[in-house]
Amino acid sequence: MGFPTKVQLIQRKKPDDYQFYINFPAALADALDFTKAEPVEWSIIDKQHILLTRAVPAQTPAQVKKKILKS
């Protein structure tokens, strides 16, 4: 199952000052246990594929449970 989304363009006052945004669906972020401000890195595979990689490996459920129990 995919998560269709559109690329958004944000243009600033200068003609060469712009940014593209891609929204990340909440259902996908929840399924992957993403957290607010989590660092990720985009890599270009080819013109049809982009790879998103976590900068820091995600914690496993066992690691999260252990952390909660220590608190």
C-alpha positions as CSV (number, residue, x, y, z in Angstrom):
1,M,0.0,0.0,0.0
2,G,1.3,3.4,-0.9
3,F,0.8,6.9,0.6
4,P,0.2,9.4,-2.3
5,T,1.2,12.9,-1.6
6,K,2.1,16.0,-3.6
7,V,5.3,18.0,-3.8
8,Q,4.7,21.6,-2.7
9,L,6.8,24.6,-3.8
10,I,7.3,27.6,-1.5
11,Q,8.6,30.7,-3.3
12,R,10.2,33.6,-1.5
13,K,10.6,37.2,-2.7
14,K,13.8,36.6,-4.6
15,P,13.3,34.6,-7.8
16,D,16.1,32.1,-6.9
17,D,15.0,31.6,-3.3
18,Y,12.6,28.7,-3.1
19,Q,12.1,25.4,-1.3
20,F,10.2,22.2,-2.1
21,Y,8.2,20.4,0.7
22,I,6.9,16.9,0.8
23,N,4.5,16.0,3.6
24,F,5.1,12.8,5.4
25,P,1.8,11.1,6.2
26,A,1.1,10.6,9.9
27,A,0.1,7.0,9.4
28,L,3.5,6.2,7.9
29,A,5.4,8.2,10.6
30,D,3.4,6.3,13.3
31,A,4.2,2.9,11.6
32,L,7.9,3.7,11.6
33,D,7.9,5.2,15.1
34,F,9.3,8.6,14.0
35,T,9.7,11.3,16.6
36,K,9.5,15.1,16.4
37,A,12.7,16.6,15.0
38,E,14.3,13.2,14.3
39,P,17.2,13.7,12.0
40,V,17.0,11.9,8.6
41,E,19.0,12.0,5.4
42,W,17.7,11.9,1.8
43,S,19.8,10.1,-0.8
44,I,19.1,10.1,-4.6
45,I,19.0,6.6,-6.0
46,D,17.9,7.7,-9.5
47,K,15.2,10.0,-11.0
48,Q,12.5,7.7,-9.8
49,H,13.7,6.8,-6.3
50,I,14.8,8.7,-3.2
51,L,16.0,6.9,-0.1
52,L,15.2,8.3,3.4
53,T,17.6,7.0,6.1
54,R,17.5,7.6,9.8
55,A,20.6,9.4,11.0
56,V,20.4,7.4,14.3
57,P,19.0,3.9,14.3
58,A,15.5,3.6,15.7
59,Q,15.1,2.0,19.1
60,T,13.5,-1.4,19.2
61,P,10.4,-1.9,21.4
62,A,12.5,-3.8,24.0
63,Q,14.9,-0.8,24.2
64,V,12.0,1.6,24.7
65,K,10.4,-0.7,27.4
66,K,13.8,-0.9,29.2
67,K,14.2,2.9,29.2
68,I,10.7,3.4,30.5
69,L,11.2,0.9,33.4
70,K,14.5,2.6,34.4
71,S,12.6,6.0,34.8
